[in-house]
Amino acid sequence: MSDPIIKIEPLCVAQDKAAQMLDVSASTFQALTRSEPLLRPILVGARNARYPLANLREYVATRPASDLAPPVGSGFGRKGRVTA
């Protein structure tokens, strides 16, 4: 029998990966980091700034629900699916 594969989730990610995880552009993420205390980086080593995954998850969990319309073609709307 082979050894089981162990997947280790990173504790922190670089800025480009954090922006990708939130599905925003790098410039939008940079603007968010200036205005949102939860999205401030921490120093890992002398010169490496990283974003803790726990902070990214907490930021997402505390966002209000969106009142924006669903995207075109999503199946929701006048002739689309009805939600309960």
N, C-alpha and C positions, 0 to 999 in steps of 0.2 A: 504494500500500500504506500502511496505517496503522501507526503506531508500536506496538510490542508493549506490552501492559499489564504493568507491573512492580508486584508486590505486595511491600510492605515490612512485615515482621513487627516489632511494637514490641519494644523491649528491656525495657521495664518496663510494669507495669499498676497501676492504682489498686486499693485494697483491695476494693471491691465486685466488680470484674472478676476479681481473684485468687480470691476466695471462689467465684465462679461457675465459674471454670475447674476448681477442685477439687471442685465440686458439693457444697459445704457452705454452711450459713447464715453470715451475717455474724458472728454471735456465736460460732459454732464456730471460724471463721477467726481471730477476735480471740484466742480462748483458745489456739489453736495458735501464734500469733505470740508469745505470752508464754512458751511452753514449748519451742519449736523454733527453734534458732539459724538454720537455713536459711531460715526464713520471716520473718526480721526485715526491715523495710523499709530502704531507703536514701533519703537526701535528694536530691532533684532540684530544684535551686534552693534558695531560702531556706526555704520552708515547705511543699514538696510531698513527701510520703512516697510512694514507689512500691516495688513488689515486682518484682525482676528475674525474667524468665521462666526464665533459666538456673537460678536457685535453686528455683523452683517445680518445674521438671522434675527436678532432682536430688533434691528432697524426695520426689517421687512414685516415682522410680526406686529409692530406698533403703528404701521401706516394705516390711515383710514381707508374705508372701502371707496372705490372709485364710482363716480356718478357719470363717467363718460359713456357714450354709446358704444355698443360692441362694434368690432371692426366689420367692414363690408364683407359679405360673403360668409359670415360666421354661422349662419343658420338661425339667428335670432332676429326677431322683428315682426312686422305686420303679418307676413306670410310664412314666417319661420316657426321654429319650435316654440312651444309655450312652456315657461318655467313655472313651477309651483310656488 
